[in-house]
Amino acid sequence: MPEYRAPGVYVEETSFRSRSIEGVGTTTAGLIGPTADGPASGVPRVITSYIEFERVYGPAAPLTFGSGATEQTAVNDTALAARAFFDNGGRQLFVSRVIDAASAARARLPVATAALSLQARHAGSGGNYQLELFWHGDVDVPPSGAGTGTGTGTGTATGTGTGTGTGTATGTGTGTGSGTGTGDAQAMRLDLEIRRGPTVLASINDLSLDPDDDDFIGTRLADAAGLPVIFRLLDDTAGAATLRTQLLAACDSDAMQPDAIPQRFLIQMNQGTNGNRPGAVLYRGGESTPGEPTGLVAFDYAEDIFTVLAPSSARLGATDHQAVVNHMLAHCHKMRYRLALVDGPATADTTAIQTFRNNFSDDRLVLYYPWVTALDPAGGTVDAPPSGYMAGVYARNDVERGVHKAPANTVPFGALRFTREINAFQQELLNPRGINCLRSFTNRGHRVWGARTLGSDPNWKYVNVRRYFLYLERSIELSTQWAVFEPNGTMLWDSVRESIEDFLYNEWVNGRLLGGDPKQAYFVRCDRTTMTQNDIDNGRLVCLIGVAPLTPAEFVIFRIGQKTADA
């Protein structure tokens, strides 16, 4: 209690309400795979639209891996999945790019002999930008001047030139002197526009070539971490002092005279490559440099992720593909509240997909089959893994209906058809194995026709039950952090119990729990029946929660029989 030192009237504020529990978001996905551009390490940034994805990670054009005789062109499944995610209702996407020996694009600036260039901030073919430079400033002032003067005997003469500089000369008798002055290097400015195709990625104005200027191009580009290009030396051994000398000499040379300077330069950056196709080890990732995680490890720093997918891994060999799925599974268990969407092999028939499914048994994995045929941004059609579509369907389902609703009997937007037509007899083989089918129906279009996990525990057979419990657990965990280090007694137990009961009551009212009244839908216990004296002595508060989830009406059965007229 507060300490009162003098007589008087004191007013204190208190609350008679239990602390509320707020439901966590379930629509955010984590997408991992190779792209044409973007960062390949560090804490991933959230992407909120496909346009933003293209600006950061490049377009959905095919990716070229290898070089020479080993060069191969691959479908950009990561970009296609991002597009499908947002088209189907996704709102927030974290991306972890994986690369193997990729190189960054670069281009040299047309500044006399100065060893100055721009380099793409990130490696990859998407960094082959087109640069457009506009010179402006006081370019009408000539950079040199000549002077005349007289002298007697051996001496010096001075003269003032027509430029901005002064000159000296040594002569015998009457002589003339000439001088070379400097033009206004700081008045020379350039604007830089960076484009990928018709898309303007960035515009940087009023850059200077003078290393002593606050707007020096090297300083401005080095400080702007969000820009797609950075400043560098073509000869990294030259050093800053040598570069400064070269740049000032270039600014002061005849090459900078008005008639030698085109007002506009177009430069195509090149040498940006995607390296080799990444294998399973790179998908797993790591953190060899503190603060620069790669692969799935980067998702450790994005707490909002609820669904993880790696569509590009489905085009790897069988061993690497299976290894990536196992890495995703390990990641989901490590982060506790995540689910992984799995894509089967591209060419798998109903027998092959069952063989593939036999490699896994865990309720954190959900498999969809077959692949989706969609429009290719480059023209024609392309076959894409279904996980990107399903991640968007999950998000749309959660927003429109809620995480308790099975994400099935819904339309995957953007699907022209599926690579295989699954009939009812084939699904009778696949559905009990936890293989969720994508099917086409007459007069009903294309539908997601399955909602099972790959787990063997019947308690977690359905996707919506698994996801709903992850949602409940995560919401309760985050919203009861206030209880840590509170006195572990009946007042705390009652407060925790009331908070959870209020939260579950709201879930029941919204139709997310089964039961005609709250007692049938849930129970919460937090008292001496859930804790031993040893628990209390060791600072453990144990709360027992029972919830009756809604399972999907997977089999709708109507029993029809005959009756007599007088029955």
DAWOSUL-V891691 format. One record per residue. N is the residue number from 1. RES is the residue in one letter. PHI is phi in radians with two decimals (NA if undefined). BURIAL is I if it has 16 or more other ideal C-beta (glycine too) atoms within 10 Angstrom, else O. Layout:
n | res | phi | burial
N | RES | PHI | BURIAL
N | RES | PHI | BURIAL
This chain:
n | res | phi | burial
1 | M | NA | O
2 | P | -1.10 | O
3 | E | -1.72 | O
4 | Y | -1.78 | O
5 | R | -1.88 | O
6 | A | -2.35 | O
7 | P | -1.06 | O
8 | G | 2.84 | O
9 | V | -1.83 | O
10 | Y | -2.14 | O
11 | V | -2.00 | O
12 | E | -2.13 | O
13 | E | -1.61 | O
14 | T | -2.50 | O
15 | S | -2.18 | O
16 | F | -1.83 | O
17 | R | -1.67 | O
18 | S | -1.32 | I
19 | R | -1.19 | I
20 | S | -1.53 | O
21 | I | -1.95 | I
22 | E | -1.78 | O
23 | G | -1.17 | I
24 | V | -1.43 | I
25 | G | -1.34 | I
26 | T | -2.18 | I
27 | T | -1.73 | I
28 | T | -1.45 | I
29 | A | -2.08 | I
30 | G | -2.04 | I
31 | L | -1.93 | I
32 | I | -2.18 | I
33 | G | 2.78 | I
34 | P | -1.33 | I
35 | T | -2.38 | I
36 | A | -1.44 | I
37 | D | -2.71 | I
38 | G | 1.78 | I
39 | P | -1.21 | I
40 | A | -1.91 | I
41 | S | -2.69 | I
42 | G | 1.70 | O
43 | V | -1.14 | O
44 | P | -1.17 | I
45 | R | -1.70 | O
46 | V | -1.43 | O
47 | I | -1.94 | I
48 | T | -1.99 | O
49 | S | -2.80 | O
50 | Y | -1.22 | I
51 | I | -1.05 | O
52 | E | -1.15 | O
53 | F | -1.03 | I
54 | E | -1.11 | I
55 | R | -1.12 | I
56 | V | -1.58 | I
57 | Y | -1.93 | I
58 | G | 1.60 | I
59 | P | -1.34 | I
60 | A | -1.54 | I
61 | A | -1.08 | I
62 | P | -0.98 | I
63 | L | -1.77 | I
64 | T | -1.84 | O
65 | F | -1.97 | I
66 | G | 1.28 | I
67 | S | -2.71 | O
68 | G | 1.08 | O
69 | A | -1.20 | O
70 | T | -1.67 | O
71 | E | -1.15 | O
72 | Q | -2.53 | O
73 | T | -1.80 | O
74 | A | -2.21 | O
75 | V | -1.13 | I
76 | N | -1.47 | I
77 | D | -1.13 | I
78 | T | -1.14 | I
79 | A | -1.17 | I
80 | L | -1.12 | I
81 | A | -1.18 | I
82 | A | -1.11 | I
83 | R | -1.11 | I
84 | A | -1.11 | I
85 | F | -1.05 | I
86 | F | -1.27 | I
87 | D | -1.12 | I
88 | N | -1.67 | I
89 | G | 1.98 | I
90 | G | -1.13 | I
91 | R | -2.13 | I
92 | Q | -2.33 | I
93 | L | -2.39 | I
94 | F | -1.73 | I
95 | V | -2.12 | I
96 | S | -2.07 | I
97 | R | -1.51 | I
98 | V | -2.04 | I
99 | I | -2.40 | I
100 | D | -2.44 | I
101 | A | 1.10 | O
102 | A | -1.34 | I
103 | S | -2.15 | I
104 | A | -1.62 | I
105 | A | -1.28 | I
106 | R | -2.64 | I
107 | A | -2.73 | I
108 | R | -1.64 | O
109 | L | -1.37 | I
110 | P | -1.41 | O
111 | V | -2.06 | I
112 | A | 0.82 | I
113 | T | -1.77 | O
114 | A | -1.13 | I
115 | A | -1.47 | I
116 | L | -2.11 | I
117 | S | -2.59 | I
118 | L | -1.96 | I
119 | Q | -2.25 | I
120 | A | -1.03 | I
121 | R | -1.12 | I
122 | H | -2.18 | I
123 | A | -1.25 | I
124 | G | 2.30 | I
125 | S | -1.17 | I
126 | G | -1.18 | I
127 | G | -1.52 | I
128 | N | -1.39 | I
129 | Y | -1.35 | I
130 | Q | -1.81 | I
131 | L | -1.81 | I
132 | E | -2.18 | I
133 | L | -2.00 | I
134 | F | -2.09 | O
135 | W | -1.49 | I
136 | H | -2.73 | O
137 | G | 2.23 | I
138 | D | -1.46 | O
139 | V | -1.43 | I
140 | D | -1.46 | O
141 | V | -1.57 | O
142 | P | -1.06 | I
143 | P | -1.51 | I
144 | S | -2.36 | I
145 | G | -2.53 | I
146 | A | -2.19 | I
147 | G | -2.34 | I
148 | T | -2.19 | O
149 | G | -2.89 | I
150 | T | -2.19 | O
151 | G | -2.76 | I
152 | T | -2.02 | O
153 | G | 1.13 | O
154 | T | -1.59 | O
155 | G | -2.94 | O
156 | T | -2.14 | O
157 | A | -2.32 | I
158 | T | -2.12 | O
159 | G | -2.64 | I
160 | T | -1.81 | O
161 | G | -1.54 | I
162 | T | -1.46 | O
163 | G | -1.61 | I
164 | T | -1.73 | O
165 | G | -1.94 | I
166 | T | -2.17 | O
167 | G | -2.39 | I
168 | T | -2.28 | O
169 | A | -2.60 | I
170 | T | -2.00 | O
171 | G | -2.60 | I
172 | T | -1.95 | O
173 | G | 1.25 | O
174 | T | -1.56 | O
175 | G | -2.38 | I
176 | T | -2.07 | O
177 | G | -2.10 | I
178 | S | -2.24 | O
179 | G | -2.43 | I
180 | T | -2.08 | O
181 | G | -1.98 | I
182 | T | -1.86 | O
183 | G | -1.30 | I
184 | D | -1.45 | O
185 | A | -1.10 | I
186 | Q | -1.23 | I
187 | A | -1.32 | O
188 | M | -1.30 | I
189 | R | -2.27 | I
190 | L | -2.42 | I
191 | D | -1.86 | O
192 | L | -2.13 | I
193 | E | -2.06 | I
194 | I | -1.98 | I
195 | R | -2.26 | I
196 | R | -2.07 | I
197 | G | 1.13 | O
198 | P | -1.43 | O
199 | T | -1.53 | O
200 | V | -1.46 | O
201 | L | -1.47 | I
202 | A | -2.88 | O
203 | S | -2.29 | O
204 | I | -2.15 | I
205 | N | -1.92 | O
206 | D | 0.99 | O
207 | L | -1.55 | I
208 | S | -2.02 | I
209 | L | -1.67 | I
210 | D | -1.52 | I
211 | P | -1.04 | I
212 | D | -1.54 | O
213 | D | -1.49 | I
214 | D | -1.10 | O
215 | D | -1.72 | O
216 | F | -0.93 | I
217 | I | -0.99 | I
218 | G | -1.13 | I
219 | T | -1.24 | O
220 | R | -1.09 | I
221 | L | -1.34 | I
222 | A | -1.25 | O
223 | D | -1.40 | O
224 | A | -1.50 | O
225 | A | -1.14 | O
226 | G | -1.43 | O
227 | L | -1.35 | I
228 | P | -1.37 | I
229 | V | -2.20 | I
230 | I | -2.31 | I
231 | F | -1.55 | I
232 | R | -2.70 | I
233 | L | -1.60 | I
234 | L | -1.14 | O
235 | D | -1.88 | O
236 | D | -1.14 | O
237 | T | -1.54 | O
238 | A | -1.16 | O
239 | G | 1.53 | O
240 | A | -1.15 | O
241 | A | -1.11 | O
242 | T | -1.12 | O
243 | L | -1.08 | I
244 | R | -1.05 | I
245 | T | -1.07 | O
246 | Q | -1.12 | I
247 | L | -1.16 | I
248 | L | -1.13 | I
249 | A | -1.12 | O
250 | A | -1.15 | I
251 | C | -1.13 | I
252 | D | -1.62 | I
253 | S | -1.50 | I
254 | D | -1.12 | O
255 | A | -1.13 | O
256 | M | -1.67 | I
257 | Q | -1.18 | O
258 | P | -0.93 | O
259 | D | -1.33 | O
260 | A | -1.81 | O
261 | I | -1.99 | O
262 | P | -1.14 | O
263 | Q | -1.29 | O
264 | R | -2.48 | O
265 | F | -2.03 | O
266 | L | -2.02 | O
267 | I | -2.23 | I
268 | Q | -1.77 | O
269 | M | -1.27 | I
270 | N | -2.56 | O
271 | Q | 1.27 | O
272 | G | -1.43 | I
273 | T | -2.24 | I
274 | N | -1.63 | I
275 | G | 1.19 | I
276 | N | -1.67 | I
277 | R | -1.17 | I
278 | P | -1.16 | I
279 | G | -1.74 | I
280 | A | -1.08 | I
281 | V | -1.08 | O
282 | L | -1.27 | I
283 | Y | -1.13 | I
284 | R | -1.08 | I
285 | G | 1.31 | I
286 | G | -3.13 | O
287 | E | -2.60 | O
288 | S | -1.19 | O
289 | T | -1.91 | O
290 | P | -0.97 | O
291 | G | 1.44 | O
292 | E | -2.19 | O
293 | P | -1.24 | I
294 | T | -2.23 | I
295 | G | 1.02 | I
296 | L | -1.13 | I
297 | V | -1.08 | I
298 | A | -1.08 | I
299 | F | -1.26 | I
300 | D | -1.07 | O
301 | Y | -1.64 | O
302 | A | -1.98 | I
303 | E | -1.22 | O
304 | D | -1.39 | O
305 | I | -1.14 | I
306 | F | -2.06 | I
307 | T | -2.30 | I
308 | V | -2.09 | I
309 | L | -2.57 | I
310 | A | -2.42 | I
311 | P | -1.08 | I
312 | S | -1.17 | I
313 | S | -1.17 | I
314 | A | -1.22 | I
315 | R | -1.67 | I
316 | L | -1.37 | I
317 | G | -1.13 | O
318 | A | -1.00 | O
319 | T | -1.17 | O
320 | D | -1.14 | I
321 | H | -1.04 | I
322 | Q | -1.11 | I
323 | A | -1.13 | I
324 | V | -1.11 | I
325 | V | -1.06 | I
326 | N | -1.13 | I
327 | H | -1.13 | I
328 | M | -1.11 | I
329 | L | -1.08 | I
330 | A | -1.08 | O
331 | H | -1.11 | I
332 | C | -1.10 | I
333 | H | -1.23 | O
334 | K | -1.12 | O
335 | M | -1.52 | I
336 | R | 1.28 | O
337 | Y | -2.02 | I
338 | R | -2.28 | I
339 | L | -2.25 | I
340 | A | -1.94 | I
341 | L | -1.64 | I
342 | V | -1.96 | I
343 | D | -1.87 | I
344 | G | -1.36 | I
345 | P | -1.03 | I
346 | A | -1.08 | O
347 | T | -1.75 | O
348 | A | -1.19 | I
349 | D | -1.61 | O
350 | T | -1.12 | I
351 | T | -1.33 | O
352 | A | -1.14 | O
353 | I | -1.22 | I
354 | Q | -1.22 | I
355 | T | -1.10 | O
356 | F | -1.11 | I
357 | R | -1.09 | I
358 | N | -1.12 | O
359 | N | -1.38 | O
360 | F | -2.36 | I
361 | S | -2.70 | O
362 | D | -2.80 | I
363 | D | -1.36 | I
364 | R | -1.58 | I
365 | L | -1.99 | I
366 | V | -2.30 | I
367 | L | -1.94 | I
368 | Y | -2.12 | I
369 | Y | -2.66 | I
370 | P | -1.58 | I
371 | W | -1.38 | I
372 | V | -1.90 | I
373 | T | -1.67 | O
374 | A | -2.40 | I
375 | L | -1.19 | O
376 | D | -1.61 | I
377 | P | -0.99 | O
378 | A | -1.48 | O
379 | G | 2.03 | O
380 | G | 1.38 | O
381 | T | -2.17 | O
382 | V | -2.55 | I
383 | D | -1.60 | I
384 | A | -2.16 | I
385 | P | -1.05 | I
386 | P | -1.38 | I
387 | S | -1.08 | I
388 | G | -1.11 | I
389 | Y | -1.13 | I
390 | M | -1.21 | I
391 | A | -1.09 | I
392 | G | -1.21 | I
393 | V | -1.07 | I
394 | Y | -0.99 | I
395 | A | -1.11 | I
396 | R | -1.13 | I
397 | N | -1.07 | I
398 | D | -1.20 | I
399 | V | -1.29 | O
400 | E | -1.40 | O
401 | R | -2.10 | O
402 | G | 2.21 | I
403 | V | -1.17 | I
404 | H | -1.28 | I
405 | K | -1.45 | I
406 | A | -1.12 | I
407 | P | -1.38 | I
408 | A | -2.47 | I
409 | N | 1.01 | O
410 | T | -2.11 | I
411 | V | -1.67 | O
412 | P | -1.39 | I
413 | F | -1.08 | I
414 | G | 1.66 | I
415 | A | -1.45 | I
416 | L | -1.36 | O
417 | R | -2.99 | O
418 | F | -1.99 | I
419 | T | -1.19 | I
420 | R | -2.42 | I
421 | E | -1.58 | O
422 | I | -1.67 | I
423 | N | -1.72 | O
424 | A | -1.09 | O
425 | F | -1.20 | O
426 | Q | -1.18 | I
427 | Q | -1.19 | I
428 | E | -1.09 | O
429 | L | -1.46 | O
430 | L | -1.50 | I
431 | N | -1.03 | I
432 | P | -1.11 | O
433 | R | -1.54 | O
434 | G | 1.42 | I
435 | I | -1.68 | I
436 | N | -1.45 | I
437 | C | -1.63 | I
438 | L | -1.84 | I
439 | R | -2.28 | I
440 | S | -1.96 | O
441 | F | -2.16 | O
442 | T | -1.11 | O
443 | N | 1.17 | O
444 | R | -2.18 | O
445 | G | 1.28 | O
446 | H | -1.59 | I
447 | R | -2.41 | I
448 | V | -1.45 | I
449 | W | -2.15 | I
450 | G | 3.14 | I
451 | A | -2.63 | I
452 | R | -2.09 | I
453 | T | -1.59 | I
454 | L | -1.65 | I
455 | G | -1.41 | I
456 | S | -1.68 | O
457 | D | -1.37 | O
458 | P | -1.07 | O
459 | N | -1.11 | O
460 | W | -2.05 | I
461 | K | -1.23 | I
462 | Y | -1.78 | I
463 | V | -1.05 | I
464 | N | -1.17 | I
465 | V | -1.16 | I
466 | R | -1.07 | I
467 | R | -1.19 | I
468 | Y | -1.15 | I
469 | F | -1.22 | I
470 | L | -1.10 | I
471 | Y | -1.12 | I
472 | L | -1.09 | I
473 | E | -1.10 | O
474 | R | -1.17 | I
475 | S | -1.11 | I
476 | I | -1.16 | I
477 | E | -1.09 | O
478 | L | -1.20 | O
479 | S | -1.53 | I
480 | T | -2.00 | I
481 | Q | -1.11 | O
482 | W | -1.09 | O
483 | A | -1.33 | I
484 | V | -1.16 | O
485 | F | 1.30 | O
486 | E | -1.30 | O
487 | P | -1.03 | O
488 | N | -1.49 | I
489 | G | -2.42 | O
490 | T | -1.08 | O
491 | M | -1.11 | O
492 | L | -1.19 | O
493 | W | -1.07 | I
494 | D | -1.11 | O
495 | S | -1.14 | I
496 | V | -1.11 | I
497 | R | -1.08 | I
498 | E | -1.12 | O
499 | S | -1.08 | I
500 | I | -1.23 | I
501 | E | -1.09 | I
502 | D | -1.07 | I
503 | F | -1.11 | I
504 | L | -1.24 | I
505 | Y | -1.07 | O
506 | N | -1.12 | O
507 | E | -1.11 | I
508 | W | -1.19 | I
509 | V | -1.04 | O
510 | N | -1.43 | O
511 | G | 1.36 | O
512 | R | -1.70 | I
513 | L | -2.16 | I
514 | L | -1.51 | O
515 | G | 2.49 | O
516 | G | -1.37 | O
517 | D | -2.58 | O
518 | P | -0.99 | O
519 | K | -1.13 | O
520 | Q | -1.39 | O
521 | A | -1.51 | I
522 | Y | -2.85 | I
523 | F | -2.56 | O
524 | V | -2.38 | I
525 | R | -2.18 | I
526 | C | -2.66 | I
527 | D | -2.79 | O
528 | R | -1.15 | O
529 | T | -1.36 | O
530 | T | -1.84 | I
531 | M | -2.30 | I
532 | T | -1.58 | O
533 | Q | -1.11 | O
534 | N | -1.15 | O
535 | D | -1.05 | O
536 | I | -1.13 | O
537 | D | -1.09 | O
538 | N | -1.73 | O
539 | G | 1.32 | O
540 | R | -1.75 | O
541 | L | -1.82 | I
542 | V | -1.98 | O
543 | C | -2.10 | I
544 | L | -1.82 | O
545 | I | -2.19 | I
546 | G | -2.06 | O
547 | V | -2.32 | I
548 | A | -1.79 | O
549 | P | -1.38 | I
550 | L | -1.60 | I
551 | T | -1.63 | O
552 | P | -1.20 | I
553 | A | -1.38 | O
554 | E | -1.23 | O
555 | F | -2.11 | O
556 | V | -1.65 | O
557 | I | -2.04 | O
558 | F | -1.97 | O
559 | R | -1.71 | O
560 | I | -2.13 | O
561 | G | -2.34 | O
562 | Q | -1.45 | O
563 | K | -2.42 | O
564 | T | -1.50 | O
565 | A | -1.09 | O
566 | D | -1.72 | O
567 | A | -1.23 | O
